[in-house]
């Protein structure tokens, strides 16, 4: 039993150490080297996802340690040397009821916050801003229907990166939204199935040609938050990142006015810029 206690203590130290490592290396808005845990939450939905995730980690850890303890007890107590006369037990009603009822109660305990989280993700509140994101091979187009303009967003080639811009995540034109406002994102695909995913927002939804899917987020902190297409969509699937710039209301209003003029005059063919950004030489 002393060996069992030491193994359980060691497992607890490993789990807590790995969790601590994930928190220590987490970076807001983008992945960090050697990151173990989830990205920092920037929206209420993602905060609930993180809480639910660590709740499940605790439940899974307890179950794993319990099963491990049972296995060790069986190995050391009921081996042929320690127990030369095998048990003749063939039925135990209370035990059978327990191993049926307890898992059901555990699943019910998990289901309640899970259903609540699903409802929170799918029930879109009244939106302050609407953005339509269209996945294309291999870049994103963002349309602001209320302001009547649209622009393309392509990955910045490695040779063109500026200081502070992350490789394979930085884009030439970022999706801009105001802080502490409900943003409804309408997602579709122009050619094949894509997926709009921003981990810090807890957002991931398919963009399917001929269908308009919707999701939402409410970013509570200013900054740039990165994501990527999360549906295999062709040879340059890995080179169509998402960058969402969350700004103040004043900065957003100024950006809107500037964008109405800028993108109304932007007649450059997007496929030319895609080819330039995704050629082997550019990478």
Secondary structure, DSSP 8 states (H G I E B T S, - for coil): -HHHHHHHHHHHHHHHHHHHHHHHH-BTTB--TT--S-----BHHHHHHHHHHHHHHHHHHHHHHHHHHHHHHHHHHSSTTT--S-------HHHHHHHHHHHHHHHHHHHHHHHHHHHHHHS----SEEEEEEEETTEEEEEETTTTEEEEE-B--GGG--TT--TTT-BSS-EEEETTS-EEEEEEESSS-EEEEEGGGTEEEEE-TT--EEEEE-B-S-EEEEEEE-S--STTGGG-EEEEEEE-HHHHHHHHHHHHHHTTS----HHHHHHHHHSTTT-
